[in-house]
Amino acid sequence: MALSCKRTVWLGVVCSLILGGCTTTPPIEYEILHVEGITWAANVTTSYALYGSTTESEDRLEVFLPVSEGDLLYLVNNQDLEMYYRYSAADGNHLVVSYDTLKPHLAFVNGTLAQIEITDETLSGIRAGELPASGSGHSLTLIISDSLTDDMIRVLAGFEPFFRGAGIALENRTGTSQFRELVSIFRPGWLSTESIPLDPEAVQGIFLEDLELLWTAGDQLAISNSIQYCKNLESLIIADWDPGTGELISLTSLKNLKSLTLGECGIGDLSNLEIPEQLQQLYIVGCDTLTGIKEIVSMRDLESLGLSGNEVASLNPVMELTKLKRMAFPMNTSQEDFSSIVAHNQFLEIVELIECSKVNNLSVLQEAENLDILILETDTIWPDHLESLDQLEMVILGSALFENTPERIAELRTQLPDALIVPGGGLCMGSGWLLLLWPLILVSRILFKKR
């Protein structure tokens, strides 16, 4: 079985050829990614650690999860070593993650150095001969665990040819001058930082134009001051944003923005955001104050909508979206709403039901001919008609079903011989700043000891 679910809506392609383009951006393509050497993995862009894929056996460390171009992944191995990796279609669908046993601050993907954890201690041990060729820094992630000092920046600057374009994850807050120096030298391809310096002079300049992905906390002033310089931003992840009265973040200047994720934000709807019309992916994850999504009716190009970990008053706005390929349903979804939305959206490729206790009958999915991937989290109830979905290439089921009903899992694998059936699980962190997910390590220790 080919572990790929790339599909093209040929009707849309023909339409674009005849009419000069029904859409200005290419359609989203999904891969089923196979990662070896890992015990748990989450797609931060799409699920913000609410849900991920776990290894089924400690004897063979491997996970599978759906990804698309540019998604930011978070990976944990059985030694609690973590890694951030931005997926590229050039990677293919098979990654092997490994660590240097003598230098655990170095992580490798398919034998190539992919991540360096930088501290005062490890910085002195970095050697140019260990680094990828000059100019290939875009494939690297630099996790900076200690507070940046001027001395650290001077040392790092000596590796500029190797680190140029790398992804940078700042664990601690940094001063404005150190932040400016760091991003000016390396011009990161993606950046994860709890706080962007507020001083406009500290962010002004072309060094933010290379950013394709930004993950930051919901500081409206900091985001508004810096976002205007991120001309090439494709993906934005905002966490822990609790907007005040009249507070607004405008994203309309971001002409290349395709993906927006809001993780654990205190929003009631989307009225505090000005979202560009070309947005293709919108993920609202774990925002427990969310009630309405009426603003999505103007987002005609949406191909992926995630509402996991939320409850919304009405799903009627979803019926206005005609291009959906991926739908993650909110927790309070009724069986009737689920059936109506699936029947209405004929191009669905991925369906996610995370803690949707009111949905148990999956028979409507039999008519979803394009459906490749089903992600289903339920603790006790075995879903009706799951075994009839023979079009599926991948099924991610909650780990509880693997632990409590192994005989049903074995039977399902017999009934769906062409589908990859693997365990998954959520590690929602609760409220507060989730940058870099460091608290996840403590939770994952508990989880893996129970396996």
C-alpha positions as CSV (number, residue, x, y, z in Angstrom):
1,M,0.0,0.0,0.0
2,A,1.4,3.4,-0.9
3,L,1.5,5.7,2.1
4,S,0.4,8.7,0.1
5,C,-3.0,10.4,-0.1
6,K,-2.1,13.1,-2.6
7,R,-5.2,13.9,-4.7
8,T,-6.1,16.7,-7.1
9,V,-9.6,17.8,-7.7
10,W,-9.5,17.6,-11.4
11,L,-12.6,19.6,-11.9
12,G,-10.9,22.6,-10.2
13,V,-7.9,22.2,-12.4
14,V,-10.0,22.1,-15.6
15,C,-11.9,25.1,-14.3
16,S,-8.7,27.1,-13.7
17,L,-7.4,26.3,-17.2
18,I,-10.6,27.3,-18.9
19,L,-11.5,30.4,-16.9
20,G,-7.9,31.6,-16.2
21,G,-7.8,30.3,-12.6
22,C,-10.6,29.5,-10.1
23,T,-8.0,29.9,-7.4
24,T,-4.7,31.7,-7.1
25,T,-3.0,29.1,-4.9
26,P,-2.3,25.5,-5.5
27,P,-4.5,23.0,-3.6
28,I,-3.3,21.4,-0.4
29,E,-1.7,18.0,-0.7
30,Y,-1.4,15.7,2.2
31,E,1.1,12.9,2.9
32,I,1.0,10.1,5.4
33,L,4.3,10.6,7.1
34,H,6.2,7.6,8.5
35,V,8.7,8.6,11.2
36,E,11.0,6.0,12.8
37,G,12.9,6.5,16.1
38,I,10.0,8.4,17.8
39,T,7.5,7.5,20.5
40,W,5.1,10.4,20.0
41,A,4.6,13.0,17.3
42,A,2.2,15.9,16.9
43,N,1.5,18.3,14.0
44,V,1.7,21.6,15.8
45,T,0.3,23.5,12.8
46,T,-2.9,21.5,12.6
47,S,-3.6,20.2,16.1
48,Y,-1.4,22.2,18.5
49,A,-0.6,19.1,20.6
50,L,-4.2,18.3,21.2
51,Y,-3.7,15.1,19.3
52,G,-0.9,13.2,17.9
53,S,0.4,9.7,16.9
54,T,2.0,7.3,19.3
55,T,4.1,4.2,18.8
56,E,2.3,0.9,19.1
57,S,5.2,-1.1,20.4
58,E,8.3,-0.1,22.3
59,D,10.2,-2.7,20.3
60,R,9.6,-0.7,17.1
61,L,9.6,3.0,17.6
62,E,7.6,4.5,14.8
63,V,4.7,6.8,14.3
64,F,2.5,7.9,11.4
65,L,0.7,11.2,10.9
66,P,-0.8,13.3,8.2
67,V,1.2,16.3,7.1
68,S,1.2,19.0,4.4
69,E,3.9,21.3,3.0
70,G,5.3,23.6,5.7
71,D,3.7,22.0,8.7
72,L,5.7,22.3,12.0
73,L,6.1,18.9,13.7
74,Y,7.0,18.1,17.3
75,L,8.6,14.8,18.0
76,V,9.6,12.9,21.2
77,N,11.7,9.8,21.5
78,N,11.8,7.2,24.3
79,Q,14.6,9.1,26.1
80,D,12.4,12.2,26.3
81,L,14.5,14.0,23.7
82,E,12.4,16.4,21.7
83,M,12.7,17.8,18.2
84,Y,11.0,20.4,16.0
85,Y,10.9,19.8,12.3
86,R,9.3,21.7,9.5
87,Y,8.0,19.3,6.9
88,S,8.9,19.7,3.3
89,A,7.4,17.7,0.4
90,A,11.0,17.1,-0.7
91,D,11.4,14.9,2.4
92,G,9.2,12.3,1.0
93,N,7.0,10.3,3.4
94,H,9.7,8.4,5.4
95,L,11.9,10.0,8.1
96,V,14.4,8.3,10.4
97,V,15.2,10.4,13.5
98,S,18.3,9.6,15.5
99,Y,20.4,11.3,18.2
100,D,24.2,11.3,18.9
101,T,24.6,9.2,22.0
102,L,27.6,11.3,23.1
103,K,26.1,14.6,22.1
104,P,22.4,14.4,22.7
105,H,22.0,18.0,21.7
106,L,22.4,17.0,18.1
107,A,19.5,15.4,16.3
108,F,19.5,13.9,12.8
109,V,16.9,13.1,10.1
110,N,17.8,10.5,7.6
111,G,21.4,10.8,8.7
112,T,21.6,14.5,8.2
113,L,22.0,17.0,11.1
114,A,18.6,18.5,11.6
115,Q,18.6,20.1,15.0
116,I,21.1,21.6,17.5
117,E,20.1,22.6,21.1
118,I,22.2,25.6,21.9
119,T,23.2,26.4,25.5
120,D,26.3,28.0,27.0
121,E,27.7,24.5,27.4
122,T,26.9,23.0,24.0
123,L,27.8,26.1,22.1
124,S,31.5,25.7,22.8
125,G,31.4,22.2,21.4
126,I,30.0,23.0,18.0
127,R,32.5,22.3,15.2
128,A,32.1,23.5,11.6
129,G,33.1,20.1,10.4
130,E,30.0,18.6,12.0
131,L,27.6,20.9,10.2
132,P,25.8,20.5,6.9
133,A,27.3,22.2,3.9
134,S,27.3,26.0,3.8
135,G,24.0,27.3,2.4
136,S,21.8,24.3,3.6
137,G,20.9,25.9,6.9
138,H,17.2,26.0,6.0
139,S,16.9,22.3,7.0
140,L,18.2,23.0,10.5
141,T,16.4,23.9,13.7
142,L,18.3,25.8,16.4
143,I,16.7,25.4,19.9
144,I,18.2,28.2,22.0
145,S,17.6,27.0,25.6
146,D,19.6,29.7,27.5
147,S,19.0,33.4,27.6
148,L,20.9,35.0,24.7
149,T,23.9,37.1,25.6
150,D,26.1,39.2,23.4
151,D,28.9,36.7,23.8
152,M,26.7,33.8,22.6
153,I,25.7,35.9,19.6
154,R,29.3,36.6,18.7
155,V,30.0,32.9,18.7
156,L,26.9,32.0,16.8
157,A,27.8,34.6,14.2
158,G,30.8,32.6,13.2
159,F,28.5,29.9,12.0
160,E,26.4,32.2,9.8
161,P,27.1,30.4,6.5
162,F,25.8,27.1,8.0
163,F,22.9,28.5,10.0
164,R,21.5,31.0,7.5
165,G,17.8,30.3,7.0
166,A,17.5,27.8,9.9
167,G,14.4,27.6,12.0
168,I,14.9,29.2,15.4
169,A,13.1,28.3,18.6
170,L,13.7,30.7,21.5
171,E,12.9,29.1,24.8
172,N,13.4,32.2,26.9
173,R,12.6,35.9,26.4
174,T,15.4,37.9,24.9
175,G,16.3,41.6,24.8
176,T,15.5,43.7,21.8
177,S,19.1,44.2,20.7
178,Q,20.0,40.5,21.0
179,F,16.8,39.5,19.1
180,R,17.6,41.9,16.3
181,E,21.2,40.7,16.1
182,L,20.1,37.0,16.0
183,V,17.5,37.3,13.3
184,S,19.6,39.8,11.3
185,I,22.5,37.3,11.1
186,F,20.6,34.2,10.4
187,R,17.4,35.4,8.7
188,P,15.4,32.4,9.9
189,G,13.0,30.5,7.7
190,W,10.8,30.0,10.7
191,L,10.7,31.4,14.2
192,S,9.2,30.4,17.5
193,T,9.3,32.9,20.3
194,E,7.2,33.8,23.3
195,S,7.8,37.5,22.9
196,I,8.6,39.7,19.9
197,P,10.3,42.9,21.0
198,L,7.8,45.7,21.1
199,D,10.1,48.5,19.9
200,P,9.4,48.9,16.2
201,E,13.0,49.8,15.6
202,A,14.0,46.4,16.9
203,V,11.9,44.5,14.3
204,Q,12.2,46.9,11.3
205,G,14.3,45.6,8.5
206,I,14.4,43.0,5.8
207,F,15.6,40.2,8.1
208,L,11.9,39.3,8.9
209,E,11.1,39.1,5.2
210,D,12.5,35.6,5.0
211,L,10.1,34.2,7.7
212,E,7.7,31.6,6.3
213,L,6.4,30.4,9.6
214,L,6.0,32.4,12.9
215,W,4.8,30.9,16.2
216,T,4.3,33.4,19.0
217,A,2.2,34.3,22.0
218,G,-0.9,36.5,21.6
219,D,0.7,39.9,22.4
220,Q,-1.4,42.0,20.0
221,L,0.9,45.0,20.1
222,A,4.0,42.9,19.4
223,I,2.4,41.0,16.6
224,S,0.9,44.1,15.0
225,N,4.3,45.9,15.1
226,S,6.2,43.1,13.5
227,I,3.8,41.4,11.2
228,Q,4.0,44.1,8.5
229,Y,7.6,43.2,7.9
230,C,6.9,39.5,7.4
231,K,6.1,39.9,3.7
232,N,6.6,36.2,2.9
233,L,4.8,34.6,5.9
234,E,2.9,31.5,4.9
235,S,1.9,30.1,8.3
236,L,1.1,31.9,11.6
237,I,0.5,30.2,14.9
238,I,-0.8,32.4,17.8
239,A,-1.0,30.9,21.3
240,D,-2.5,32.2,24.5
241,W,-4.1,35.3,23.1
242,D,-6.9,36.9,25.2
243,P,-8.0,39.9,23.2
244,G,-9.3,42.9,25.1
245,T,-12.2,45.0,24.0
246,G,-11.7,46.4,20.6
247,E,-8.3,44.7,20.2
248,L,-7.6,43.8,16.6
249,I,-4.9,41.9,14.7
250,S,-4.9,42.6,11.0
251,L,-3.4,40.0,8.8
252,T,-4.6,41.4,5.5
253,S,-1.1,42.7,4.5
254,L,0.2,39.1,4.4
255,K,-0.5,38.2,0.8
256,N,1.2,34.8,1.1
257,L,-0.5,33.7,4.3
258,K,-2.1,30.3,3.8
259,S,-2.4,28.8,7.3
260,L,-3.5,30.3,10.6
261,T,-3.6,28.4,13.9
262,L,-5.1,29.8,17.1
263,G,-4.1,27.6,20.1
264,E,-5.8,28.0,23.5
265,C,-6.8,31.6,22.9
266,G,-9.5,33.4,24.8
267,I,-11.7,34.3,21.8
268,G,-15.4,34.1,21.5
269,D,-15.4,34.4,17.7
270,L,-13.1,35.6,14.9
271,S,-14.1,39.3,15.0
272,N,-10.8,40.4,16.6
273,L,-9.0,39.2,13.4
274,E,-8.8,40.6,9.9
275,I,-8.0,37.5,7.9
276,P,-6.9,37.6,4.2
277,E,-9.3,36.1,1.7
278,Q,-6.7,33.7,0.3
279,L,-6.4,31.7,3.6
280,Q,-6.5,27.9,2.9
281,Q,-6.1,26.5,6.4
282,L,-7.7,27.7,9.7
283,Y,-7.2,25.7,12.9
284,I,-8.8,26.9,16.2
285,V,-7.6,24.4,18.8
286,G,-8.6,24.2,22.5
287,C,-10.2,27.7,22.7
288,D,-12.7,26.9,25.3
289,T,-14.4,30.4,25.1
290,L,-15.2,30.0,21.4
291,T,-18.9,30.1,20.6
292,G,-19.3,31.3,17.0
293,I,-17.5,30.9,13.6
294,K,-19.8,32.9,11.4
295,E,-16.8,34.8,10.0
296,I,-15.6,31.8,8.0
297,V,-18.4,32.2,5.4
298,S,-16.2,34.8,3.7
299,M,-13.2,32.4,3.5
300,R,-14.1,30.8,0.2
301,D,-10.7,29.2,-0.3
302,L,-10.6,27.3,2.9
303,E,-9.6,23.7,2.3
304,S,-8.8,22.8,5.9
305,L,-10.8,23.7,9.0
306,G,-9.9,22.5,12.5
307,L,-12.2,23.0,15.5
308,S,-10.9,20.3,17.8
309,G,-11.1,21.0,21.5
310,N,-13.9,23.6,21.1
311,E,-17.7,23.9,21.3
312,V,-19.5,26.1,18.9
313,A,-23.2,27.2,18.9
314,S,-23.8,26.5,15.2
315,L,-21.9,24.7,12.4
316,N,-24.1,26.2,9.7
317,P,-21.3,28.4,8.4
318,V,-19.4,25.3,7.5
319,M,-22.1,24.5,4.9
320,E,-21.0,27.6,3.0
321,L,-17.5,26.2,2.4
322,T,-17.3,24.2,-0.8
323,K,-13.6,23.3,-1.0
324,L,-13.0,21.5,2.3
325,K,-10.6,18.6,2.2
326,R,-9.9,18.4,5.9
327,M,-12.5,18.9,8.7
328,A,-11.8,18.5,12.5
329,F,-15.2,18.7,14.2
330,P,-15.8,20.5,17.5
331,M,-16.6,18.4,20.6
332,N,-20.3,19.2,20.8
333,T,-21.0,18.1,17.2
334,S,-24.3,16.3,16.9
335,Q,-24.8,13.2,14.8
336,E,-27.1,15.2,12.5
337,D,-24.6,18.0,12.0
338,F,-21.8,15.5,11.3
339,S,-23.9,13.7,8.7
340,S,-25.0,16.9,7.0
341,I,-21.5,18.4,6.7
342,V,-20.0,15.2,5.4
343,A,-22.7,14.7,2.8
344,H,-22.4,18.3,1.7
345,N,-18.6,18.3,1.3
346,Q,-17.8,15.8,-1.3
347,F,-14.1,16.4,-1.5
348,L,-13.2,15.6,2.1
349,E,-9.9,13.7,2.4
350,I,-9.3,13.9,6.2
351,V,-12.0,13.7,9.0
352,E,-11.1,14.2,12.6
353,L,-13.4,13.4,15.5
354,I,-11.6,14.3,18.8
355,E,-13.8,13.7,21.9
356,C,-17.0,14.1,19.8
357,S,-19.1,11.9,22.1
358,K,-22.4,12.6,20.2
359,V,-21.1,11.1,17.0
360,N,-21.0,7.3,16.8
361,N,-22.5,6.4,13.5
362,L,-19.9,6.7,10.7
363,S,-22.1,5.3,7.9
364,V,-22.3,8.7,6.0
365,L,-18.5,8.4,5.4
366,Q,-19.1,5.5,3.1
367,E,-20.2,8.0,0.5
368,A,-17.1,10.1,0.9
369,E,-15.1,8.6,-2.0
370,N,-12.1,10.9,-1.5
371,L,-11.7,10.1,2.2
372,D,-8.2,8.8,3.0
373,I,-7.6,9.5,6.6
374,L,-9.9,9.2,9.7
375,I,-8.6,10.4,13.1
376,L,-10.9,9.3,15.9
377,E,-10.5,9.8,19.7
378,T,-12.9,7.8,21.9
379,D,-12.2,6.2,25.2
380,T,-14.8,3.4,25.3
381,I,-17.4,3.4,22.5
382,W,-16.5,1.5,19.3
383,P,-17.8,3.5,16.4
384,D,-20.6,2.0,14.2
385,H,-19.7,1.2,10.6
386,L,-16.0,1.9,10.9
387,E,-15.2,-1.5,9.4
388,S,-17.2,-0.6,6.2
389,L,-14.9,2.4,5.3
390,D,-12.8,0.4,2.8
391,Q,-11.6,3.5,1.0
392,L,-9.4,4.6,3.9
393,E,-5.6,4.5,3.7
394,M,-5.1,5.4,7.4
395,V,-7.0,5.3,10.7
396,I,-5.7,6.8,13.9
397,L,-7.6,5.6,16.9
398,G,-7.2,6.6,20.5
399,S,-4.7,4.6,22.4
400,A,-7.4,3.5,24.9
401,L,-9.0,1.4,22.2
402,F,-5.7,-0.3,21.5
403,E,-5.2,-1.1,25.2
404,N,-8.8,-2.0,26.1
405,T,-10.0,-3.8,22.9
406,P,-7.0,-5.3,21.2
407,E,-9.2,-8.0,19.7
408,R,-11.3,-5.4,17.9
409,I,-8.2,-3.8,16.5
410,A,-7.0,-7.1,15.1
411,E,-10.5,-7.7,13.6
412,L,-10.5,-4.2,12.1
413,R,-7.2,-4.8,10.4
414,T,-8.6,-7.9,8.8
415,Q,-11.7,-6.0,7.7
416,L,-9.6,-3.1,6.3
417,P,-6.5,-4.8,5.0
418,D,-5.5,-1.8,2.8
419,A,-5.6,0.7,5.7
420,L,-2.8,1.6,8.1
421,I,-4.4,1.4,11.6
422,V,-2.3,3.1,14.3
423,P,-2.7,4.5,17.9
424,G,-2.9,8.2,18.7
425,G,-3.4,10.3,21.7
426,G,-3.7,13.9,22.8
427,L,-1.5,15.8,25.2
428,C,-3.4,19.0,25.7
429,M,-1.4,21.1,28.0
430,G,-4.1,23.1,29.7
431,S,-4.2,26.9,29.8
432,G,-1.2,29.1,29.6
433,W,1.8,29.7,27.3
434,L,2.6,26.5,25.4
435,L,5.6,27.7,23.5
436,L,8.0,24.9,22.7
437,L,5.8,22.4,24.7
438,W,8.4,21.9,27.3
439,P,5.8,20.8,29.9
440,L,4.8,18.0,27.5
441,I,7.9,16.0,28.4
442,L,6.8,15.5,32.0
443,V,3.3,14.4,30.8
444,S,4.8,12.1,28.1
445,R,6.9,10.3,30.8
446,I,3.7,9.4,32.6
447,L,2.0,8.3,29.4
448,F,4.8,6.1,28.1
449,K,5.3,4.4,31.5
450,K,1.6,3.3,31.4
451,R,2.1,1.7,27.9
